[in-house]
Amino acid sequence: MDVMTITLLGTLLIVLSAGLHLWGAYKNVGSNNNYLFYIFKPTTTLLIAGLAYGIAPEATPDSSNTYLYLILAGLLCSTFGDIFLMLPKDRFIPGLASFLVAHLIYIYAFQDFEFIFDPILIIPLIIAGITVLYILWPTLAEMKIPVIVYMTIIIAMAWLASERYFVLSDTASFYACIGALVFLFSDVTLAIDRFKKQFSSAYAMIIISYYVAQYFIALSVG
């Protein structure tokens, strides 16, 4: 199959799987037999990994698939994070650690360009991060240090992806930049819902933005 067909078919399967997961999340709230919720959350991330693998160009003597393998590794770590966060018993710390590793892998993947520091790109991200920490601080309790570390890493990822796009200015780096910024939004929404104030539409916002973020990062391998 050509890349366009793989992308269309992969996107369709991803949307279907994500939709089944969300349906399960809202249809059977609190149920221990919520198979749609448990099966299709990691399945969707694995389908995104499959899409990345399917659209990646073949390695040549002049190029390698290192970027692809890093993105796949990040998606695999994210899948473990999905599993930890959806378990009935709270596994927030292992889930946080899994996504932290995924972000570190993405950071390593995104550093393949001639770096030019541009403070205009990082200042808004720092302001956003400080604002979120200020809002969450009174309710973080023993989670203050883990949240600070995680917030620092994901802001660094979003910043590096943005720098990469402004230097390379190609479609692939644009996709990675969009994915990283949307990932930041998803994680901020998750933090607010968990530590500050829960709201009924939070999960849909978190999971949709999360899958959109991973989807665009996957597209960046093409």
Backbone hydrogen bonds, N-H to C=O, Kabsch-Sander energy under -0.5 kcal/mol:
donor,donor_aa,acceptor,acceptor_aa,energy
6,I,2,D,-2.3
7,T,3,V,-2.6
8,L,4,M,-2.5
9,L,5,T,-2.8
10,G,6,I,-2.9
11,T,7,T,-2.6
12,L,8,L,-2.2
13,L,9,L,-2.2
14,I,10,G,-2.4
15,V,11,T,-2.7
16,L,12,L,-2.3
17,S,13,L,-2.7
18,A,14,I,-2.8
19,G,15,V,-2.4
20,L,16,L,-2.2
21,H,17,S,-2.2
22,L,18,A,-2.5
23,W,19,G,-2.5
24,G,20,L,-2.4
25,A,21,H,-2.2
26,Y,22,L,-2.0
27,K,23,W,-2.4
28,N,24,G,-1.6
31,S,28,N,-2.0
34,N,31,S,-0.6
35,Y,33,N,-2.1
38,Y,34,N,-1.9
39,I,35,Y,-2.8
40,F,36,L,-1.9
41,K,37,F,-0.9
43,T,39,I,-1.3
44,T,40,F,-1.5
45,T,41,K,-1.2
46,L,42,P,-2.3
47,L,43,T,-2.3
48,I,44,T,-1.9
49,A,45,T,-2.0
50,G,46,L,-2.3
51,L,47,L,-2.2
52,A,48,I,-2.2
53,Y,49,A,-2.3
54,G,50,G,-2.3
55,I,51,L,-2.0
56,A,52,A,-1.0
60,T,63,S,-1.1
63,S,60,T,-1.4
69,Y,65,N,-2.5
70,L,66,T,-2.2
71,I,67,Y,-2.4
72,L,68,L,-2.7
73,A,69,Y,-2.2
74,G,70,L,-2.4
75,L,71,I,-2.3
76,L,72,L,-2.2
77,C,73,A,-2.4
78,S,74,G,-2.1
79,T,75,L,-1.9
80,F,76,L,-1.8
81,G,77,C,-2.1
82,D,78,S,-2.7
83,I,79,T,-2.2
84,F,80,F,-2.5
85,L,81,G,-2.4
86,M,82,D,-1.3
87,L,83,I,-0.9
87,L,84,F,-0.6
95,G,91,R,-2.2
96,L,92,F,-3.1
97,A,93,I,-2.7
98,S,94,P,-2.2
99,F,95,G,-2.1
100,L,96,L,-2.2
101,V,97,A,-2.2
102,A,98,S,-1.9
103,H,99,F,-2.5
104,L,100,L,-2.1
105,I,101,V,-2.3
106,Y,102,A,-2.3
107,I,103,H,-2.6
108,Y,104,L,-2.1
109,A,105,I,-2.2
110,F,106,Y,-2.5
111,Q,107,I,-0.6
111,Q,108,Y,-0.7
112,D,109,A,-0.7
113,F,111,Q,-1.5
115,F,113,F,-1.0
121,L,118,D,-1.6
122,I,118,D,-0.9
123,I,119,P,-2.4
125,L,121,L,-0.6
126,I,122,I,-2.5
127,I,123,I,-2.5
128,A,124,P,-2.3
129,G,125,L,-2.5
130,I,126,I,-2.7
131,T,127,I,-2.3
132,V,128,A,-2.3
133,L,129,G,-2.4
134,Y,130,I,-2.4
135,I,131,T,-2.0
136,L,132,V,-2.3
137,W,133,L,-2.4
139,T,136,L,-2.1
140,L,136,L,-0.6
140,L,137,W,-1.3
141,A,137,W,-0.5
143,M,140,L,-2.7
144,K,141,A,-1.2
147,V,143,M,-2.4
148,I,144,K,-2.3
149,V,145,I,-2.7
150,Y,146,P,-2.6
151,M,147,V,-3.0
152,T,148,I,-2.4
153,I,149,V,-2.1
154,I,150,Y,-2.5
155,I,151,M,-2.1
156,A,152,T,-2.1
157,M,153,I,-2.1
158,A,154,I,-2.5
159,W,155,I,-2.6
160,L,156,A,-2.6
161,A,157,M,-2.5
162,S,158,A,-1.8
163,E,159,W,-2.9
164,R,160,L,-2.6
165,Y,161,A,-1.9
166,F,162,S,-2.3
167,V,163,E,-1.5
168,L,164,R,-2.9
169,S,165,Y,-2.8
174,F,170,D,-1.8
175,Y,171,T,-2.4
176,A,172,A,-2.1
177,C,173,S,-2.2
178,I,174,F,-2.6
179,G,175,Y,-2.7
180,A,176,A,-2.5
181,L,177,C,-2.3
182,V,178,I,-2.5
183,F,179,G,-2.2
184,L,180,A,-1.9
185,F,181,L,-1.8
186,S,182,V,-2.6
187,D,183,F,-2.5
188,V,184,L,-2.2
189,T,185,F,-2.4
190,L,186,S,-2.2
191,A,187,D,-2.3
192,I,188,V,-2.5
193,D,189,T,-2.4
194,R,190,L,-2.4
195,F,191,A,-2.9
196,K,192,I,-2.0
197,K,192,I,-2.3
202,A,199,F,-1.9
205,M,201,S,-2.1
206,I,202,A,-3.0
207,I,203,Y,-3.0
208,I,204,A,-2.3
209,S,205,M,-1.9
210,Y,206,I,-2.1
211,Y,207,I,-2.4
212,V,208,I,-2.4
213,A,209,S,-2.4
214,Q,210,Y,-2.4
215,Y,211,Y,-2.5
216,F,212,V,-2.3
217,I,213,A,-2.1
218,A,214,Q,-2.4
219,L,215,Y,-2.2
220,S,216,F,-1.1
221,V,218,A,-1.6
222,G,219,L,-1.7
